[in-house]
Amino acid sequence: MSLALIHDRQHIKTFWENWIHVHDQHATGEEQRRNASALHKLRGEWLTRLEKRNTHLKDLKDLNDLKDLKELKDLKEPLVHQIKL
């Protein structure tokens, strides 16, 4: 092999080794940045808030449904008394 080919191969090998090293550093830095981000924690907090809100709204709807049934029952009773009289 000629000295020029050996030099070219070494240059290409060094180029790609450096490129891989830089890419790995960027990937590691990005992973550390994502792990340090508060976004994951905030998502969990918002999910908890939404679950509590949905539970509260469901309970409120159930309570309103019970009130409506009671009011309907209260309306029917006077009508029954009027019919019997």
Buried (B, 14 or more C-beta within 10 A) or exposed (E): EEEEEEEEEEEEEEEEEEEEEEEEEEEEEEEEEEEEEEEEEEEEEEEEEEEEEEEEEEEEEEEEEEEEEEEEEEEEEEEEEEEEE
